[in-house]
Amino acid sequence: MIIMNILKFESTLKPSGKEYKKVVYWNRFIRTKKETIFLLILIAVALYILLSGTNEFVPLIIAAACIIYPIIVITQLNSSIKYHLAHRDKRETQSCTFTVMNNGILVDVPESEFTEVYKWDDMDKVYKAQGYYMFFNGNKLIVMLNIADMPDEMKQPIRIAIIKNMTPKKCKFS
């Protein structure tokens, strides 16, 4: 429903299953690139040591550590995702109403009696990625809007509202 500067649609607070995993991976390795670069450097060091043909103990231990660390990071992340999906706040998957307004985004989850207004000024970055608009304050995810759940006639007005209320340097549409 479109009423003047108020745009409403139904969705859930956060994605589930594989969608959630994609968003977490995007947030950890694409949005914040430092860890990705570090892991790639470790893999490159390991490959360099292994391809140099050395049989010395210390370089081989360093190469092993450079390979094992990224495996541990990915395993730990997958474990965290699995744990979160099993123990998440029930309102994250309940039906809710998003209302995009001039002062912010109102989220209403009637089943949990939860209502919150996320003000535009409290969000310093917005990304369009993985089928969502994701709003952040620093590294903290504030709210997500599932683009697939928006009625077609509302997608463009919501995009315009986001651009209007978030300065261009804060909008990252990838």
N, C-alpha and C positions, 0 to 999 in steps of 0.2 A: 504494500500500500504506500503511495506517495502522497504526502500532505505537506504542502509548502516546503519548508526546510527540514522536514522530519521524514526519514526513510526507515521503514520497518520490514524485517524479515525473520523467519524462523530458522534455527540451526542448532548446533551444539557448541559448547564452549571450546572444546578441543577435539582433534581427530582421534580415531581409534585404530588399533592394529597397525597394519603396514603404513597407513597414512601418517600415523603418529611417528613411526620409526623414520620415515622419509623426512619429516619436518625436523626431528631431533638431529639427524645426520646433517641436514642442510645447515641448521643453526650452529652445530659444532665444527663442521669442516669447511663450509662454504662462506657463511656470513662472517665468521671469525677465522681468518686464514692462518694465524700464527701457528697453531698446533699442526695444521695440515703441512705447512712448510717445514716445520721441525721434523715431523714423521718422514717426509720425503727425503730430507737431508740424511736422516739416520739410515734409510734404505739405500741411498746413494753411497754412503760411506761403507756400508756392509758389502754392496756389490763391488765397489772399488777394491776393498781388501780381498774379497774372494776371487775376483778376476785377476788380481796382481800375481796370483800363484804362490803366495807365501805359505809356508808350512810352520811358521813360528806360532807358538802357543798364545802369546798375548794378543797379537792382531786377530787371531781366529776367535778368541773370547770376545774381543770388542765387536767383531762382525756378528757373532751370535747374539750379543746384547742388543745390537742395532736392529736385528731382525725380530727378536723376541719382544722388545718394548712396544712396537706398533701392534703386534698381535694381542698383547695384554690390554692395550688401550681400547681396541675394537671389542674384545671379549668383555671388558668391564662395561663399556657403553651398552652393548647388547643386554647384559645382565641388568643394568640399571633401567633400561627401557622395559624389559620384561617385568621387573619388580614394580615399576610405576604403573604399568597397565593392570597388574593384578591388585594393586593397593591404592588406586587413584581415588580422589574425591568423587563421589557419585554424581555430583552436579556437573562434572566435566562432560559427561555423556548424556545428560538429560536434555530434553527439548527446552530451548530458551528463545526469547525474543530479543533481537538486537535492534536498537533504535539509534540511527545515526542522526545527530542533531548539531546545531551550530556550536554548542558548548562542549560536546563530547559524544561518547558512545554509551548509551544506556544498555545494560545487560539485565534481563529479568528471567530468572529460573523459578517459575511458580512452584514446581514440585518440592524444591528445597527452600522456598521462601527466601531466596537470595536476590537482591537487587543492588546493582552497583553502577555508578556513573564514572567512566574513565574519561577525564577531561583532556582535551587536546593539549593543553599546556603541560600535562604530566607525562607526555610521550615525546621522546626526542628523535625517534626514527620509526619509519614505516617501510616495510618491504613487501613487495608483491612477488611471492615465490611459492612453489609447490601447491598452487591453487588457493592460496590464502593471502589476505592482507594481514601482516603480522606487525603489531605495534610494540615498540620497546621503550624502556627508560633505562639507558645504559645497556647492560647485558641482560636485564630482567624483561622477560616477555610479559606484557601487560594484558593484551587481548588479541584474539585472532578472529578474522571474519572469513568464513568459507565462501569463496566466490561461487562455487557450484550450487550452493543453497540460495543464492540471491535470484529473485525473479529477473528475467532478461531485461525488462524495462527499467530495472533499478540499478543494474551494474554500472552504467555510465554515470548516472547522478551520484552514486556512492563514490566512484572514482573522483569525480569533480569535487565532492565535499571533502574528501581526503586531501586533495591537492590544495584546495582553498584554505583548509585549516592547518595544514602542515606546510612549513616553508619548503620551497623546492629543494634546498640542500638536505632536508630531512627525509625526502621521499626517495626510495630506491626501488624502482620497478624493474625487476630482472626476470 
